[in-house]
Amino acid sequence: MPIMGHIWDINAHMKFTEFHEMSFFNILNTLKKTHALGRSLVIFKIPASHS
């Protein structure tokens, strides 16, 4: 029984790590998109403010 519990712990840990990496990747991706959007908005605003 302890062996089964140990295997379950390892499996749960791997799943948790996988989930953690996925959410971290998603957050990074979202930040990149937001940053790119922010930059293009700034680039778009500069000519408008000059005219």
N, C-alpha and C positions, 0 to 999 in steps of 0.2 A: 504493500500500500504506500509506504513512503516514497518508493521509486516512482510510482505513478504520479504522486503529488509533485515530485521533483520535475518530472517531464512536463506536467501541466504548467508548472511555474515557468520553465524555460519557454514553453510555447506562448504563454501569456506575455512574457517579457518581450519575446520577439515580435509578437503582434503589436504590443504597445510601442516598441521602438519604431516599427514600421509606420504605425499611425502617426507617431511624433514627427518622424522625418517627413512624411507626406504633408502634414499640416505646416511644418516649418517651410517646406518647399513652396506650398501654396501661398503662405504669407509673404515670402520673398518675391514670388511672382507678382502678387498683387501690388507690393511696394514698387516694383520695377515699372509696372503699368501705370500706377498713379504718378510716379516720378516722371515718366515719359509724357504723360498727359499734362502734368504741371509745366514741364519745359515747353511743350508745344503751345500751351496757353500763354506762357510768358512771351515766347517768340511772336505769337499772334498779337499780343497786346502792345508790344513795343512800336511797331509801325503805326498802329492806330493812335497811339498817344502823340506821335510826332506830327501827324498830319493836321 
